[in-house]
Amino acid sequence: MHSSPGVWPAIASGLTAAALLAACGGGAPEASRVPTAQVSTAPHSTAAGANTSTNAGEAPEGQIPVVPMKPILASTMADDLKKMGLDARNLPPLGKLEPEKLRKVMKTFSSALGTKCTGCHEADDYRAPTPRMKVTSKMWDVYVRGFTQTDGSVLYCDSCHAGKMDVLDRHDTHALAGWMCENYVEKLNRIDKKDNSCETCHGEPYRPRFLTNWAK
């Protein structure tokens, strides 16, 4: 699965067109080329208004995490979902889940991301919408329900997060570009059968920090 600014999978704003094109083969068609972005030296930050409490696997606010980027893996949670009456390969929209089933699903989020409930929820009002709740909902609908792994493996939250909130190391933009092309483009197929490319998530014109909009 791709991160919101700071804690959710997303391409760093410092990625340049040259880095992405080189990582993806250098000969990408015009439609798939990414506009040049300025290299950012700004500190690691979370989406505006997000709950910024530090949980297991999450970097302290204001610091760019040094993260060992691991390849996308087959989810280990398919059986857990099956016990809830859910098919990991054909999940309904998150908003369509009954309250009891939704609570069980959210426990898988905590496990997959290595965080507590308050990593997304306000401690004094769990129903209050937060930026991370909005991002989670989009992640579910766009990634978990929108993609399959090319090797047939089950794709779920733990496939990318593997117990960590932060999954991308933004210190080396060229290495990050190559890793994302290999894992988020080459290893994933779109459910709608359309071609998968950087624009699938980042759109045209290219939006480096597209999850910032998801968090609003």
ZAKOLLO-460151 format. One record per residue: z, y, x of N, C-alpha, C in turn; residue number from 0. Coordinates in steps of 0.2 Angstrom, whole numbers, plus 5000, padded with zeros to 4 digits. Example, Ala and Ser with C-alpha at 12.3 -4.5 7.8 and 13.67 -1.06 7.14 Angstrom:
REM ZAKOLLO-460151
5039 | 4972 | 5066 | 5039 | 4978 | 5062 | 5039 | 4984 | 5066 | 0
5035 | 4989 | 5064 | 5036 | 4995 | 5068 | 5039 | 5000 | 5064 | 1
***
This chain:
REM ZAKOLLO-460151
5000 | 4994 | 5004 | 5000 | 5000 | 5000 | 5000 | 5006 | 5004 | 0
4996 | 5013 | 5003 | 4995 | 5019 | 5007 | 5001 | 5023 | 5006 | 1
5008 | 5032 | 5010 | 5015 | 5035 | 5009 | 5015 | 5042 | 5007 | 2
5019 | 5046 | 5002 | 5019 | 5053 | 5001 | 5021 | 5057 | 5007 | 3
5020 | 5063 | 5008 | 5022 | 5067 | 5014 | 5029 | 5065 | 5016 | 4
5030 | 5062 | 5022 | 5036 | 5060 | 5024 | 5038 | 5053 | 5023 | 5
5038 | 5051 | 5017 | 5040 | 5044 | 5016 | 5036 | 5039 | 5012 | 6
5030 | 5041 | 5010 | 5025 | 5037 | 5007 | 5019 | 5036 | 5011 | 7
5015 | 5031 | 5011 | 5009 | 5030 | 5015 | 5004 | 5035 | 5013 | 8
5002 | 5039 | 5018 | 4996 | 5044 | 5017 | 4993 | 5045 | 5024 | 9
4987 | 5047 | 5024 | 4984 | 5049 | 5031 | 4987 | 5056 | 5033 | 10
4989 | 5056 | 5039 | 4992 | 5062 | 5042 | 4987 | 5068 | 5042 | 11
4990 | 5074 | 5040 | 4986 | 5080 | 5040 | 4982 | 5081 | 5047 | 12
4985 | 5078 | 5052 | 4982 | 5080 | 5059 | 4976 | 5075 | 5060 | 13
4974 | 5071 | 5056 | 4968 | 5067 | 5057 | 4962 | 5071 | 5057 | 14
4958 | 5070 | 5062 | 4952 | 5074 | 5063 | 4946 | 5070 | 5061 | 15
4940 | 5073 | 5059 | 4934 | 5069 | 5057 | 4932 | 5065 | 5063 | 16
4932 | 5067 | 5069 | 4930 | 5063 | 5075 | 4934 | 5057 | 5075 | 17
4941 | 5057 | 5074 | 4945 | 5051 | 5075 | 4944 | 5046 | 5069 | 18
4943 | 5049 | 5063 | 4941 | 5044 | 5058 | 4935 | 5041 | 5059 | 19
4930 | 5045 | 5061 | 4923 | 5042 | 5061 | 4923 | 5037 | 5067 | 20
4926 | 5038 | 5072 | 4926 | 5034 | 5078 | 4930 | 5027 | 5076 | 21
4935 | 5028 | 5072 | 4939 | 5022 | 5070 | 4935 | 5018 | 5065 | 22
4931 | 5021 | 5061 | 4928 | 5017 | 5056 | 4921 | 5015 | 5058 | 23
4919 | 5016 | 5065 | 4913 | 5014 | 5067 | 4908 | 5019 | 5069 | 24
4910 | 5025 | 5068 | 4906 | 5031 | 5071 | 4900 | 5032 | 5067 | 25
4897 | 5028 | 5064 | 4891 | 5029 | 5060 | 4891 | 5029 | 5053 | 26
4897 | 5031 | 5050 | 4898 | 5032 | 5043 | 4893 | 5036 | 5040 | 27
4891 | 5034 | 5034 | 4886 | 5039 | 5030 | 4889 | 5045 | 5029 | 28
4885 | 5050 | 5028 | 4887 | 5057 | 5026 | 4892 | 5057 | 5021 | 29
4891 | 5054 | 5016 | 4896 | 5054 | 5010 | 4903 | 5052 | 5012 | 30
4904 | 5048 | 5017 | 4910 | 5045 | 5019 | 4914 | 5049 | 5024 | 31
4910 | 5054 | 5027 | 4913 | 5058 | 5032 | 4919 | 5063 | 5030 | 32
4924 | 5064 | 5034 | 4930 | 5067 | 5032 | 4929 | 5074 | 5036 | 33
4931 | 5080 | 5032 | 4930 | 5086 | 5035 | 4936 | 5087 | 5041 | 34
4934 | 5091 | 5046 | 4939 | 5092 | 5051 | 4945 | 5095 | 5049 | 35
4951 | 5092 | 5051 | 4957 | 5095 | 5049 | 4961 | 5097 | 5055 | 36
4965 | 5102 | 5055 | 4968 | 5105 | 5060 | 4974 | 5100 | 5062 | 37
4975 | 5099 | 5069 | 4981 | 5095 | 5071 | 4987 | 5098 | 5069 | 38
4992 | 5095 | 5065 | 4998 | 5098 | 5063 | 5004 | 5096 | 5068 | 39
5007 | 5101 | 5070 | 5013 | 5100 | 5074 | 5020 | 5102 | 5070 | 40
5019 | 5102 | 5064 | 5025 | 5103 | 5059 | 5029 | 5097 | 5059 | 41
5036 | 5098 | 5058 | 5040 | 5093 | 5058 | 5039 | 5088 | 5052 | 42
5041 | 5082 | 5052 | 5041 | 5078 | 5047 | 5044 | 5081 | 5041 | 43
5041 | 5080 | 5035 | 5044 | 5083 | 5029 | 5043 | 5079 | 5023 | 44
5047 | 5079 | 5018 | 5046 | 5075 | 5012 | 5043 | 5080 | 5007 | 45
5040 | 5077 | 5001 | 5037 | 5080 | 4996 | 5042 | 5085 | 4993 | 46
5040 | 5091 | 4991 | 5044 | 5097 | 4989 | 5048 | 5094 | 4983 | 47
5055 | 5095 | 4983 | 5059 | 5093 | 4978 | 5061 | 5086 | 4978 | 48
5059 | 5082 | 4983 | 5061 | 5075 | 4983 | 5068 | 5074 | 4985 | 49
5071 | 5069 | 4983 | 5077 | 5067 | 4985 | 5077 | 5065 | 4992 | 50
5081 | 5069 | 4996 | 5080 | 5068 | 5003 | 5086 | 5065 | 5007 | 51
5089 | 5061 | 5003 | 5095 | 5057 | 5006 | 5092 | 5051 | 5010 | 52
5095 | 5050 | 5016 | 5092 | 5045 | 5020 | 5095 | 5038 | 5019 | 53
5090 | 5033 | 5018 | 5092 | 5026 | 5016 | 5089 | 5022 | 5022 | 54
5091 | 5016 | 5021 | 5089 | 5011 | 5026 | 5081 | 5011 | 5027 | 55
5079 | 5011 | 5033 | 5072 | 5011 | 5035 | 5068 | 5018 | 5034 | 56
5072 | 5023 | 5033 | 5069 | 5030 | 5032 | 5071 | 5035 | 5037 | 57
5067 | 5038 | 5040 | 5068 | 5043 | 5045 | 5072 | 5049 | 5043 | 58
5077 | 5052 | 5047 | 5081 | 5058 | 5044 | 5076 | 5064 | 5043 | 59
5078 | 5068 | 5038 | 5073 | 5073 | 5036 | 5072 | 5078 | 5042 | 60
5066 | 5080 | 5043 | 5064 | 5085 | 5048 | 5062 | 5081 | 5055 | 61
5062 | 5074 | 5055 | 5060 | 5071 | 5061 | 5053 | 5067 | 5059 | 62
5049 | 5066 | 5063 | 5043 | 5062 | 5062 | 5045 | 5055 | 5065 | 63
5045 | 5050 | 5060 | 5047 | 5044 | 5062 | 5043 | 5040 | 5067 | 64
5045 | 5037 | 5072 | 5042 | 5032 | 5076 | 5042 | 5025 | 5073 | 65
5036 | 5024 | 5070 | 5036 | 5018 | 5066 | 5031 | 5012 | 5069 | 66
5033 | 5006 | 5070 | 5028 | 5001 | 5072 | 5024 | 4999 | 5066 | 67
5018 | 5001 | 5067 | 5013 | 5000 | 5061 | 5011 | 4993 | 5061 | 68
5013 | 4990 | 5055 | 5011 | 4982 | 5055 | 5005 | 4982 | 5050 | 69
5001 | 4976 | 5051 | 4996 | 4975 | 5046 | 4998 | 4974 | 5039 | 70
4994 | 4975 | 5034 | 4995 | 4973 | 5027 | 4996 | 4966 | 5027 | 71
5001 | 4964 | 5023 | 5003 | 4956 | 5023 | 5002 | 4954 | 5015 | 72
5002 | 4948 | 5015 | 5002 | 4945 | 5008 | 5009 | 4946 | 5005 | 73
5010 | 4948 | 4999 | 5016 | 4950 | 4996 | 5020 | 4943 | 4995 | 74
5027 | 4944 | 4996 | 5032 | 4938 | 4995 | 5035 | 4939 | 4988 | 75
5033 | 4943 | 4984 | 5036 | 4945 | 4978 | 5032 | 4942 | 4972 | 76
5027 | 4939 | 4973 | 5023 | 4936 | 4967 | 5027 | 4932 | 4962 | 77
5032 | 4927 | 4965 | 5036 | 4923 | 4961 | 5041 | 4927 | 4958 | 78
5044 | 4932 | 4961 | 5049 | 4936 | 4957 | 5046 | 4940 | 4951 | 79
5040 | 4942 | 4952 | 5036 | 4945 | 4946 | 5035 | 4940 | 4941 | 80
5033 | 4934 | 4943 | 5031 | 4929 | 4938 | 5037 | 4927 | 4934 | 81
5043 | 4927 | 4937 | 5049 | 4926 | 4933 | 5051 | 4931 | 4928 | 82
5048 | 4937 | 4929 | 5049 | 4942 | 4924 | 5043 | 4942 | 4919 | 83
5039 | 4937 | 4920 | 5033 | 4937 | 4915 | 5028 | 4941 | 4917 | 84
5027 | 4943 | 4923 | 5022 | 4947 | 4926 | 5017 | 4943 | 4930 | 85
5011 | 4945 | 4930 | 5006 | 4942 | 4934 | 5004 | 4947 | 4940 | 86
5006 | 4945 | 4946 | 5005 | 4950 | 4952 | 4998 | 4952 | 4952 | 87
4993 | 4948 | 4950 | 4986 | 4950 | 4951 | 4983 | 4954 | 4945 | 88
4988 | 4955 | 4940 | 4985 | 4958 | 4933 | 4991 | 4961 | 4930 | 89
4994 | 4966 | 4934 | 5000 | 4970 | 4931 | 4998 | 4975 | 4926 | 90
5002 | 4977 | 4921 | 5001 | 4982 | 4916 | 5003 | 4989 | 4919 | 91
5001 | 4994 | 4916 | 5003 | 5001 | 4918 | 5011 | 5001 | 4919 | 92
5013 | 5004 | 4923 | 5021 | 5005 | 4924 | 5024 | 5008 | 4918 | 93
5021 | 5012 | 4915 | 5023 | 5015 | 4909 | 5023 | 5011 | 4902 | 94
5020 | 5005 | 4903 | 5019 | 5001 | 4897 | 5025 | 4995 | 4897 | 95
5028 | 4995 | 4903 | 5033 | 4990 | 4904 | 5039 | 4991 | 4899 | 96
5042 | 4986 | 4896 | 5048 | 4987 | 4892 | 5054 | 4989 | 4896 | 97
5059 | 4993 | 4894 | 5064 | 4995 | 4898 | 5068 | 4990 | 4902 | 98
5069 | 4984 | 4899 | 5073 | 4979 | 4903 | 5068 | 4976 | 4909 | 99
5062 | 4975 | 4907 | 5057 | 4972 | 4913 | 5056 | 4978 | 4918 | 100
5056 | 4984 | 4916 | 5055 | 4989 | 4921 | 5061 | 4990 | 4926 | 101
5067 | 4989 | 4923 | 5073 | 4989 | 4928 | 5072 | 4983 | 4933 | 102
5070 | 4978 | 4931 | 5069 | 4972 | 4935 | 5064 | 4974 | 4941 | 103
5058 | 4977 | 4938 | 5053 | 4979 | 4943 | 5055 | 4984 | 4948 | 104
5060 | 4988 | 4946 | 5062 | 4993 | 4950 | 5066 | 4990 | 4956 | 105
5070 | 4985 | 4954 | 5073 | 4981 | 4960 | 5069 | 4979 | 4965 | 106
5063 | 4977 | 4963 | 5058 | 4975 | 4968 | 5056 | 4981 | 4973 | 107
5056 | 4987 | 4970 | 5054 | 4993 | 4973 | 5059 | 4994 | 4979 | 108
5066 | 4993 | 4977 | 5071 | 4995 | 4981 | 5071 | 4990 | 4987 | 109
5069 | 4983 | 4986 | 5069 | 4978 | 4991 | 5063 | 4979 | 4995 | 110
5057 | 4981 | 4992 | 5051 | 4982 | 4996 | 5051 | 4988 | 5001 | 111
5055 | 4993 | 4999 | 5055 | 4999 | 5003 | 5062 | 5000 | 5006 | 112
5066 | 4995 | 5006 | 5072 | 4996 | 5009 | 5076 | 5002 | 5008 | 113
5077 | 5003 | 5001 | 5080 | 5009 | 4999 | 5085 | 5008 | 4993 | 114
5089 | 5012 | 4992 | 5093 | 5012 | 4986 | 5090 | 5015 | 4980 | 115
5093 | 5014 | 4974 | 5090 | 5017 | 4968 | 5089 | 5025 | 4969 | 116
5094 | 5028 | 4972 | 5094 | 5035 | 4973 | 5089 | 5038 | 4978 | 117
5086 | 5033 | 4981 | 5080 | 5035 | 4985 | 5075 | 5038 | 4981 | 118
5074 | 5037 | 4975 | 5070 | 5040 | 4970 | 5073 | 5044 | 4965 | 119
5079 | 5041 | 4962 | 5082 | 5044 | 4957 | 5088 | 5049 | 4958 | 120
5089 | 5054 | 4954 | 5094 | 5058 | 4955 | 5101 | 5054 | 4953 | 121
5106 | 5054 | 4957 | 5112 | 5050 | 4956 | 5115 | 5052 | 4950 | 122
5115 | 5058 | 4947 | 5119 | 5060 | 4941 | 5114 | 5060 | 4935 | 123
5108 | 5058 | 4936 | 5104 | 5058 | 4930 | 5097 | 5054 | 4932 | 124
5098 | 5047 | 4931 | 5093 | 5043 | 4933 | 5086 | 5044 | 4929 | 125
5087 | 5047 | 4923 | 5081 | 5048 | 4919 | 5077 | 5054 | 4921 | 126
5080 | 5059 | 4925 | 5077 | 5065 | 4927 | 5071 | 5063 | 4932 | 127
5065 | 5066 | 4930 | 5059 | 5065 | 4934 | 5060 | 5068 | 4941 | 128
5058 | 5064 | 4946 | 5058 | 5067 | 4953 | 5051 | 5066 | 4956 | 129
5050 | 5070 | 4961 | 5043 | 5069 | 4965 | 5042 | 5061 | 4967 | 130
5047 | 5058 | 4969 | 5046 | 5051 | 4972 | 5045 | 5046 | 4966 | 131
5048 | 5048 | 4960 | 5046 | 5044 | 4954 | 5039 | 5045 | 4952 | 132
5037 | 5051 | 4953 | 5030 | 5052 | 4951 | 5025 | 5048 | 4956 | 133
5027 | 5049 | 4962 | 5022 | 5045 | 4967 | 5022 | 5038 | 4966 | 134
5028 | 5035 | 4965 | 5029 | 5028 | 4963 | 5025 | 5026 | 4958 | 135
5025 | 5030 | 4952 | 5020 | 5028 | 4946 | 5013 | 5028 | 4948 | 136
5011 | 5033 | 4952 | 5004 | 5033 | 4954 | 5002 | 5027 | 4959 | 137
5007 | 5026 | 4964 | 5006 | 5020 | 4968 | 5005 | 5014 | 4965 | 138
5009 | 5013 | 4959 | 5008 | 5007 | 4955 | 5001 | 5006 | 4952 | 139
4999 | 5012 | 4949 | 4993 | 5012 | 4945 | 4987 | 5012 | 4950 | 140
4987 | 5016 | 4955 | 4981 | 5017 | 4959 | 4980 | 5011 | 4964 | 141
4986 | 5009 | 4968 | 4986 | 5004 | 4973 | 4987 | 4997 | 4970 | 142
4993 | 4996 | 4968 | 4995 | 4989 | 4966 | 4990 | 4986 | 4960 | 143
4988 | 4991 | 4956 | 4984 | 4988 | 4950 | 4976 | 4990 | 4952 | 144
4975 | 4994 | 4957 | 4968 | 4996 | 4958 | 4965 | 4992 | 4964 | 145
4969 | 4988 | 4968 | 4966 | 4985 | 4974 | 4967 | 4978 | 4974 | 146
4963 | 4974 | 4978 | 4965 | 4967 | 4979 | 4964 | 4967 | 4987 | 147
4967 | 4962 | 4990 | 4966 | 4961 | 4997 | 4959 | 4956 | 4998 | 148
4956 | 4958 | 5003 | 4949 | 4955 | 5004 | 4950 | 4947 | 5005 | 149
4956 | 4945 | 5008 | 4957 | 4938 | 5010 | 4960 | 4934 | 5004 | 150
4961 | 4938 | 4998 | 4963 | 4934 | 4992 | 4971 | 4935 | 4992 | 151
4974 | 4937 | 4997 | 4982 | 4938 | 4996 | 4984 | 4943 | 4991 | 152
4990 | 4942 | 4988 | 4993 | 4946 | 4983 | 4995 | 4953 | 4987 | 153
4993 | 4958 | 4983 | 4995 | 4965 | 4986 | 5000 | 4967 | 4981 | 154
5006 | 4969 | 4984 | 5011 | 4972 | 4981 | 5015 | 4977 | 4986 | 155
5020 | 4981 | 4983 | 5023 | 4986 | 4987 | 5025 | 4983 | 4994 | 156
5028 | 4977 | 4994 | 5030 | 4975 | 5001 | 5024 | 4973 | 5006 | 157
5018 | 4973 | 5003 | 5013 | 4971 | 5008 | 5012 | 4977 | 5013 | 158
5013 | 4983 | 5011 | 5013 | 4988 | 5016 | 5020 | 4991 | 5018 | 159
5024 | 4991 | 5014 | 5031 | 4994 | 5016 | 5035 | 4989 | 5020 | 160
5035 | 4983 | 5018 | 5039 | 4978 | 5022 | 5046 | 4980 | 5023 | 161
5050 | 4983 | 5018 | 5057 | 4985 | 5019 | 5058 | 4991 | 5022 | 162
5052 | 4995 | 5023 | 5053 | 5002 | 5026 | 5050 | 5007 | 5021 | 163
5053 | 5013 | 5021 | 5050 | 5019 | 5017 | 5044 | 5021 | 5021 | 164
5045 | 5023 | 5028 | 5040 | 5025 | 5032 | 5036 | 5020 | 5035 | 165
5030 | 5020 | 5034 | 5025 | 5015 | 5037 | 5020 | 5017 | 5041 | 166
5019 | 5024 | 5042 | 5014 | 5027 | 5046 | 5017 | 5030 | 5052 | 167
5014 | 5029 | 5058 | 5016 | 5033 | 5064 | 5011 | 5039 | 5065 | 168
5013 | 5045 | 5065 | 5008 | 5050 | 5065 | 5008 | 5054 | 5072 | 169
5011 | 5051 | 5077 | 5011 | 5054 | 5083 | 5004 | 5053 | 5087 | 170
5001 | 5048 | 5086 | 4994 | 5047 | 5089 | 4989 | 5046 | 5083 | 171
4985 | 5052 | 5082 | 4981 | 5052 | 5076 | 4975 | 5047 | 5077 | 172
4973 | 5046 | 5083 | 4967 | 5042 | 5084 | 4969 | 5034 | 5082 | 173
4975 | 5033 | 5084 | 4978 | 5026 | 5083 | 4979 | 5025 | 5075 | 174
4982 | 5030 | 5072 | 4983 | 5030 | 5065 | 4976 | 5030 | 5061 | 175
4971 | 5033 | 5063 | 4965 | 5033 | 5060 | 4962 | 5026 | 5060 | 176
4962 | 5023 | 5066 | 4960 | 5016 | 5067 | 4963 | 5011 | 5063 | 177
4970 | 5012 | 5062 | 4974 | 5007 | 5059 | 4973 | 5008 | 5051 | 178
4972 | 5014 | 5049 | 4971 | 5015 | 5042 | 4964 | 5012 | 5040 | 179
4959 | 5013 | 5044 | 4952 | 5011 | 5042 | 4952 | 5003 | 5042 | 180
4956 | 5000 | 5047 | 4956 | 4993 | 5047 | 4960 | 4990 | 5041 | 181
4966 | 4993 | 5039 | 4970 | 4990 | 5034 | 4969 | 4993 | 5027 | 182
4967 | 4999 | 5026 | 4967 | 5002 | 5019 | 4959 | 5002 | 5017 | 183
4955 | 5002 | 5022 | 4948 | 5002 | 5020 | 4945 | 4995 | 5020 | 184
4945 | 4992 | 5026 | 4942 | 4985 | 5027 | 4946 | 4979 | 5024 | 185
4952 | 4980 | 5023 | 4956 | 4974 | 5021 | 4957 | 4974 | 5013 | 186
4955 | 4980 | 5010 | 4956 | 4980 | 5003 | 4949 | 4981 | 4999 | 187
4949 | 4978 | 4993 | 4943 | 4979 | 4988 | 4946 | 4982 | 4982 | 188
4942 | 4987 | 4979 | 4943 | 4990 | 4973 | 4942 | 4985 | 4967 | 189
4947 | 4985 | 4962 | 4946 | 4981 | 4956 | 4940 | 4983 | 4952 | 190
4938 | 4990 | 4953 | 4932 | 4992 | 4949 | 4926 | 4990 | 4952 | 191
4926 | 4987 | 4958 | 4920 | 4984 | 4961 | 4916 | 4990 | 4965 | 192
4919 | 4996 | 4965 | 4915 | 5001 | 4969 | 4917 | 5001 | 4976 | 193
4913 | 5004 | 4980 | 4914 | 5004 | 4987 | 4921 | 5007 | 4989 | 194
4925 | 5004 | 4994 | 4931 | 5007 | 4996 | 4930 | 5011 | 5002 | 195
4932 | 5017 | 5002 | 4931 | 5021 | 5008 | 4937 | 5026 | 5008 | 196
4937 | 5031 | 5013 | 4943 | 5036 | 5014 | 4943 | 5040 | 5007 | 197
4937 | 5041 | 5005 | 4937 | 5045 | 4999 | 4940 | 5042 | 4992 | 198
4941 | 5036 | 4993 | 4944 | 5032 | 4987 | 4951 | 5035 | 4985 | 199
4954 | 5037 | 4991 | 4961 | 5040 | 4990 | 4961 | 5047 | 4991 | 200
4957 | 5049 | 4996 | 4958 | 5056 | 4998 | 4953 | 5061 | 4994 | 201
4948 | 5058 | 4991 | 4944 | 5062 | 4987 | 4939 | 5066 | 4991 | 202
4934 | 5070 | 4987 | 4930 | 5074 | 4990 | 4930 | 5081 | 4986 | 203
4932 | 5086 | 4989 | 4933 | 5087 | 4996 | 4939 | 5083 | 4998 | 204
4939 | 5082 | 5005 | 4944 | 5078 | 5008 | 4951 | 5081 | 5007 | 205
4956 | 5078 | 5005 | 4963 | 5080 | 5004 | 4968 | 5076 | 5009 | 206
4969 | 5079 | 5014 | 4974 | 5075 | 5019 | 4980 | 5073 | 5016 | 207
4984 | 5077 | 5013 | 4990 | 5076 | 5010 | 4990 | 5075 | 5002 | 208
4986 | 5071 | 5000 | 4984 | 5070 | 4993 | 4991 | 5068 | 4989 | 209
4995 | 5065 | 4992 | 5001 | 5063 | 4988 | 5006 | 5069 | 4987 | 210
5005 | 5075 | 4990 | 5008 | 5081 | 4988 | 5007 | 5082 | 4981 | 211
5001 | 5082 | 4979 | 4999 | 5083 | 4972 | 5002 | 5078 | 4967 | 212
5002 | 5071 | 4969 | 5005 | 5066 | 4965 | 5012 | 5068 | 4964 | 213
5016 | 5071 | 4968 | 5023 | 5072 | 4968 | 5024 | 5078 | 4963 | 214
5019 | 5082 | 4961 | 5021 | 5087 | 4957 | 5022 | 5085 | 4949 | 215
***
